[in-house]
Amino acid sequence: MAKQQKSRFSIGVDYGTNSVRAVVVDAADGSEVGAAVFDYPSGTAGVPLDPKNPHLARQNPADYIEGFYQSVGGAVRAARRHKGFAPEAVAGIGIDTTGSTPLPVDRQGRPLALRPEFRRNPAAHAWLWKDHTSHAEAAEITDLARRRGEPYLAKCGGVYSSEWFWSKLLHCKRTAPRVFEAAYSWVELADFVPAFVTGRTDPDTLPRGICAAGHKAMYHESWGGLPSADFLARLDPDLPRVREHYAVPAQTSDKPAGRLTAEVAARVGLPEGVPVAIGAFDAHMGAVGAGIKPGRLVKIIGTSTCDMLVAPGENQLPDVPGLCGIVPGSIIPGMYGLEAGQSAVGDIFHWFVQHLAPAVFTRDADPHRRLSREAAKLRPGESGLLALDWNNGNRTILVDPLLTGLIVGQTLHTTAAEVYRALIEATAFGALRIINRFEEYGLKVDEVVNCGGIAEKNPLVMQIYADVCNRPMKISRSPQTCALGAAVFGAVVGGLYPDVGRAQRRMTGVKAEVFRPNKAAAQVYAELYRLYCQLHDAFGLRDGDGTLYSVMKTLIAIRDRVR
Amino acid sequence: MAKQQKSRFSIGVDYGTNSVRAVVVDAADGSEVGAAVFDYPSGTAGVPLDPKNPHLARQNPADYIEGFYQSVGGAVRAARRHKGFAPEAVAGIGIDTTGSTPLPVDRQGRPLALRPEFRRNPAAHAWLWKDHTSHAEAAEITDLARRRGEPYLAKCGGVYSSEWFWSKLLHCKRTAPRVFEAAYSWVELADFVPAFVTGRTDPDTLPRGICAAGHKAMYHESWGGLPSADFLARLDPDLPRVREHYAVPAQTSDKPAGRLTAEVAARVGLPEGVPVAIGAFDAHMGAVGAGIKPGRLVKIIGTSTCDMLVAPGENQLPDVPGLCGIVPGSIIPGMYGLEAGQSAVGDIFHWFVQHLAPAVFTRDADPHRRLSREAAKLRPGESGLLALDWNNGNRTILVDPLLTGLIVGQTLHTTAAEVYRALIEATAFGALRIINRFEEYGLKVDEVVNCGGIAEKNPLVMQIYADVCNRPMKISRSPQTCALGAAVFGAVVGGLYPDVGRAQRRMTGVKAEVFRPNKAAAQVYAELYRLYCQLHDAFGLRDGDGTLYSVMKTLIAIRDRVR
């Protein structure tokens, strides 16, 4: 087929927890011309679980490969129905994934799990972001870095997480040494997919993205890349080997990882040689898809949230305690990428509906809608309730998973809708606490763009967020901001735009409807927020005013002992 | 009819909030030989309410009079079917009522509400114990007594309540001066009924019981009876008038108020002249019916609790801060009667079922049973939850209605049964805090006898109480301990026993089943109780360790402002 079409499309591929989605977008305005979703076939909703170990969450790398073929191939087929589209008009591909989701690979960069002898070994699979088996190792890494006075934790809130790269590798070495031994190196999923589809899987040269490296692997140029071999060896003598087979410097996603191989291209119906961008995490590319820029916080609201911010400059930014990461270029090249987050938002609302909502609400097809309708009738402060949004711990700003929920103010007349609203308000107060932390360190947050199902479907939540945060709440125009963000990078590596900012201005946007703060509501919430902070600090800070820091800790300790 | 039968029966009459119950008992062993219940016909379940004022709860005095005729008459008729019973064999009658439930009376001691001009005036009716219209006046009385350094509050926990005698009278004067003007005096329901049925209604000589006087009207012999005329005049110049028409000394219930008049006797099928004991409150006579004695706490568990204790001696007892009352002879003559209580127990469980229990529980005929069954499967500490039992404020030991509920420890997996159990445990911790307050002041509590529907029907609650309090929990044998306690006094004034103690030993008892503390559970609960006390003091004490005392207060203040 002759090339008759000027390149003007790009493809974004978004690897989620349960499925992978590919979209073909018109790079002129970001509109979607084709899309396809592939559900991972392995395990439960794509996650093989271990009934004996609720902390374990692994994924089959074969699903990722098949997922690329099916989703991209499907999206291209769908786009063919669009007037003006031709596969030859695809300029580039961007890819985002969950993370930290590292997988062990052999000398050729092939996932160990694909080998017959490791096919049934969970340690040889991808260690999904939400795998929490490595909490002891995370504490060990934090402890060692602190004792040695290393700078490594300064960019990730001062605490290394059980969800992150080195914790998982160390846990593998400790509990599945045969797998660790067989692994030549470990690769983040965000790096694996671009490497695989461009044929650049040799671990020694496989392009590594700055996003995964900086946010999860303690990579920073100021200390020469990854943590020192000496530091890693103190954790385990075999750990430096991974460092040796880890190509540096890590790169930003406006750079190509390579070009689509003939074999992969044929599978998905595209020409050989389409450039593929360096991969990054879903939240980071999602922020780009939502139009992130300095002063505009992007909240990706799902079961939990990722709160993304960028700041200009590369060298003068202070370390902001409590953040999940501060990484140059991890969101937009040339700017700091800052990631914060709330451990549970949608998960708290779902928990309430599942466990504590009475029949009058749950017999509705959508209990959230009915509860929100009742909760919307209440004025701020009217219920007398106040809650802490810590049912799943607190990510930012306390970086403490051993915290729990709290609600105060119940009377004998407190209703389910009042509790539901108090839980929404609690997540809003948690969101404001993050915004305030940014601003305490000189990073202004003038407006907020929200993405995700809750943002799109629940105007009550958005209005409460606007009133509590006393800032306009906007909603991302695209319902698939992550895939769109990936497509922005596809457009940049495809040469359709000279940089991410210019691509964003054309391809992304917000909906016309803006939730603006109501002045009277904002005043009441300002009072309630002061009380929230009192509770937050009393139960959350080791050195808080009261003596209540130990309460949640002791309850958890007793629970774990008697269970 | 010739008197062929030796006296051996007594009658107890129990005026509750919604109905009056009379029982005829065999004084030899306390067994019931006849009973009848009369539901007050006025208002909603006996309480005429004002939809515009939720604090208002009044009662029609005509219901009390008709209630005596119907319940006693019915019980006597029912007893006639019992072999060996004859009306002539009734030795005496005891009467207990709710309180403080004062009603205004005219010069003859007739309730003002019976007069045509006042029939529809709520202020002329009986002011039911749970009427809370007088909270401003209660605060005023507390404030005045404190400012003048009066001893009046020492026996009632340091705070005068809106539920009590003088608050209600003062509120009547302020808001319904015509009624107050027409009232020659005010009489507690517990005094009114014995006076009415014995024809001794002249307010100047009407026998007043020590129970109502001492617990609700600041009566104490050490300061010469009621508060001084000077003190009352400072509240309102017309208040001393009530003091003038209030016969002293107030008396214990082993003394007769008088004898049944011919007219009343004929209405109820008894002989004229049966002695009627001085009245007392339901919880006090209920404690007697449950076999109260030194070291044995009686918990009357309903929507709230009354926790009753007696202590020997009349003069050496210290004031115990936080108690509702310490009154010589108010329970057993010759001993101090001590009353404490929890503002909500059954009410909290009902609130949970009504507002927060999911369909899987509420579709059962008895959601409490299903929830208890699930909650019983949990080990102490296993849920990681801890709650404060303050949904209706805290009566003992904080004497503070402006407190609210709190629950901490929720995760994303917390279940309804776990919350339900945490609420039960919270009420148990509240019960233990009361026991500990008694013991801090030298009043030993070795065992607890529980009465009421929850105690009888919910073994989980009783076992948790035993484990938390680390003491055996016994259940009163009679399901009608208040009426039985009244019958004990009937037997004493009827001469069947020389004193209350000896009557109790024969007429009252506990069930064979005793809930004994489980050692392992008690150890876990001892740890949880320490955490409960931390929360209790942090949120409940003005001078607690933390700065959280203001949180509940401010939430209530905001709520009341925005409503």
Interface residues (C-beta under 8 A of the other chain):
Chain A: A344 D347 I348 W351 Q354 H355 L356 A357 P358 A359 T362 R363 R379 P380 G381 E382 S383 G384 L385 L386 N391 N392 T404 G405 L406 I407 V408 G409 Q410 T411 L412 H413 T414 T415 A416 V419 V524 E527 L528 L531 Q534 L535 A538 F539 D545 G546 T547 L548 S550 V551 M552 T554 L555 I556 I558 R559 R561 V562 R563
Chain B: A344 D347 I348 W351 Q354 H355 L356 A357 P358 A359 T362 R363 R379 P380 G381 E382 S383 G384 L385 L386 N391 N392 T404 G405 L406 I407 V408 G409 Q410 T411 L412 H413 T414 T415 A416 V419 V524 E527 L528 L531 Q534 L535 A538 F539 D545 G546 T547 L548 S550 V551 M552 T554 L555 I556 I558 R559 R561 V562 R563
